[in-house]
C-alpha cells in the first residue's frame, strides 16, 4: 500500500505505474517514490475485470487513524460503524493502457490487491500477455488457480517468493511467472542449457531454513 520496495530497488530508472484507491496513503506513496528519484504515475482508481463504479470499504485493525485494510464492494453501506466507505472509479488494465504504449517484454506487472487478483488478470489479458514477468499474490487455497490463470496467457512459474506463515502454516506466497517467449529468447533463464541439458550437482542448491 505504501510502496513496492524490491521493484523500486531493481528498477530505479524505470517508470512505475501505480494504482491505489485508498487516497489517504497517496502522500506517503508519492514521498516514498520521489525520495528515491523514481518517475511514477499514481492513479487513485481500482482495477478489476470491468470498468465502472464500486464502493471502497476502508478500516483499521490496529486502532490507528491509518487504513490497514480495504476491499471493493457493490454495497454502499456497512454494519460496521468503523468502516469508511468511498465511491471510486474502477478500470481494467487493458482499458487504462489502451492509449499508453508499452514496449513488449520491457515491463513487469505486479498484482497484489487482496482478492481481486484474478479479475485484474481477466481484465488485463492484453497487457499481461506482453509483460516479461508477472508477480501475483496467491493465498495457498488459490495458488494453483491463480498460477494456472497466468500460465494460460503464455507464462511459466519462475519462482515462489515472500512466503507468509500464519500459526506455523504456509498461508500465502507471491508467484513469479516468466513469459515463455522471454525464457526461449534468453539463455540465462534456461540454466540446464549451460550444461548440455544435464544437472551440474555442484550448482544444485536446496533451501535450508
N, C-alpha and C positions, 0 to 999 in steps of 0.2 A: 504494500500500500504506500510505502514511503519512497522506495527505490528498489532496483534490482541490481545489487552491488556487483555480482560477478559479471553481468553484462556490461556494466559501466567500466569494470576493470579490463575486460577483454576487448571492448570496442570503444575506447575513449575518443576516437576520431570519427566514429560513425554517427549517423543521425538517428535519434531514438524517437519513435512514435509511441506515445504513452496514452493509455485510456484509463481514466479513473473518475467514476461518477460521484465519489464522495468529495464534494467540493471543499470541505473543511480541512483536508490534508493537502490541498493544492500548493499552498505557500511553502510547506515543508518539502514537497517534491521539487518544486522549482528551485529552492535553495540548494537541495542536495545535488541536483544536476548542474546548476550554474556554478557552484563551488568547484566542481570537477572540470569545468570548462567544456562540458558536453553540450552539443547542439541538440535541441529536442523540440517536439511539438506535443503539448499536453492537452488532451481533449476531455472535457467533463461530461462524457456520454458513456453509456454502457454498450456492450456488444452482445449480440445473440444471433439467432437464425432468421429473424425477420425484423425489419425496421418498424418503428412506431413509438409508443409511449408506454412506460411502465412506472411502477412505484418503487422507490428505493427505501427499504426499511433499514434504519441505522440504529445501533445500540452499542453500549459499552458494558463489558462484563467485569471491569476492574474498578468500578465506582469513580472513574475519572470522567472528565468532560470530553475526552478524545474518543472518537469512534473506533471500536476494536473489531466489530463485526457488521457486515451489511449483506443484504440479499435483495434480489429483484422479485417483485410480486405483482400480480394483477390486482391485488387488494389495496384499496386506498386508506384502509383503517386497520388498526391492530388493537387487540385486547390488552396488550402490554402498554401501560402509560409511559414507560421509559423509552419506547421506540419513537424515533423521529422519522417522519415519512416525507419524502420529496418526490414530486413527479419529475421524471427525467426522460431525455431523448434516448432512444435505442437505435443503433445502426448495425450493420453487418460489416465484416472485414472487406468483403468484395465491394459493397456499396461505397464504403468510405474511400477505398483506394481506386475506385473506378477511373478517376481522372488524375491520379497521382502515379507517375511511372515508377515502377520498382524493377531494378535490374535483376534478371533471372539468376538465381543461385548466389546472389550477393547480399542476402539478408536472412535474419533468424526471426522466427516467431515464437514468443513465449506466452503460454496461456495458463493463467492461474487466477480463477475467479470464483472459487467456492461453489461449484455446482453447475455452472453454465458452460463448462469447457466443451462438451460435445455439441451444444447448439452453436457455439462460436465456430467450431470446425465446420459444421454443416453450412453455416452462413459465410464461410470464407474459403471455400474449396479452391477457387482460382488463385487467390493469394498464397495459400498454403502449398499448393502443388509446385510452385516455382521457388519456394524457400529452400535454403541449403539444409537447415536444421529446424526442427520443431521441438520445443520443450513444453510438455504438458503435465500438469499436476494430476495425480491419479490416486485416490484412496484405494486400498487393496481390493475392495469389493468391485471396483471399476477398472482395475488395471488392464485386464485382457480386452474389455470392450473398447476402452479409450485407445489403447495401443493398436488394436485392430482397425479402428476408425481412421487413424492417421496412416496406418500401413496401407489401407485401401487407396490412398491418394499418391502412392508411389514412394513410400518410406520403409525403412527397416530400423529395428531397435539398435541403437548405438551404445547406450549406457543407461544405467539406473542410478540416480543421484539423489542427494538430500533426503535420505530416509528419516521418517519421523516415527517415533515409538510412543505408544500410549499403554501404560500399565504393562510394560515389558513385552508388548506385542507390536509388530510392524503395522503401522496404521496407514501411512501414505508415502508415496515417493514421487519424484519427477522422472518421467520417461523422456529420454533424449533420443529423438528419431532423426536419422540421416536420410536425405534424399538419395534414392538408388542411383540416380544419374551422377551425383557427386561421388559416390563410392566407386562407381565404374570409371569415372574420369581420373580420379586421383589415387595413385598407388598407396599413398600414406594411410588411406583408410581401408586398405586390404593387407593387413600385416602378414598373412601367410604367403603372399606373393614375394616377400623379401627372402623367403627360404624355400622357394620352389614348391610351394603348396604344403610343405611339411611344418610341423610344430618344432621350434627350437626350444628345448626344455630349459636352456639357460635363460631364456627370456620369458618363461612361463611363470606368472605370479599369481598367487592366491591371496585374497584379502584375509588378514588375520586381525580381528578386532580385539 
